[in-house]
């Protein structure tokens, strides 16, 4: 590990102090998708992020990882074990932006749903935290799942990014984004249950521009499960899919064990709860 790694991960407080101006401090929220006090408008901060040769990009990536709620940021930012700081900064920034955008839409359309989306979720009995690095998470991480670490907080921005696609023309990207946002807005109506939102949105984009199996890979990811170990959330989503995403549920039900394994979809046949809202009341 070189010096910039030590700076980036030794202490979030040290990062805050280093990136703050005189007499001010950047307040970080773990896994909320943004800085409580904005820093992106600071020109020096942006210049640092734009220079891939500057080792301080690791600081920028570490900050983005913290607000993203990533529990294995050190591993992912290491070029030997992950994608490196530049690639992860771009990824974290994209996920953070779209999560915040989704919650802003929820605030305008359905405040009860909004508060569910942005509230940390208590870990359930018998579901201890999965993979994580102590230096990369908040002090209460073993007891609480941050908003972007919940299954819905993790999957919603990824689904929207998949819906946008990797297109040759900006016009096609905008068209697909508009279609995705329309599906998202409709999915938010008449529910305060974030699992219902996720199931409805997943169903919508699986019938729009994203293959159903690709949708399932995002909403029932083994990668997410290895980090959070929250099988109760997987069960709740399966119940929401059964009731609110019939086409996607049918695709999921027809996948055999080998197919689910190949797609990195969580394997479970546990009985499903009738309503996830019982977990959050």
Secondary structure, 3 states (H helix, E strand, C coil): CCHHHHHHHHCHHHHHHHHCCCCCCCCECCCCCCECCCCCCCHHHHHHHHCCCCCCHHHHHHHHHHHHCCCCHHHHHCCCCCCCHHHHHHHHHHHHHHHHHHHHHHHHHCHHHHHHHCCCEECCCCCCCCCCCHHHCCCCCCCEECHHHCHHHHHHHHHHHHHHCCCCCHHHHHHHHHHHHHHHHHHHCCCCCHHHHHHHHHHHHHCCCCCHHHHHHHHCEHHHHHHHCCHHHHHHHHHHHHHHCHHHHHHHHHCCHHHHHHCCECCCCCCCCCCCHHHHC
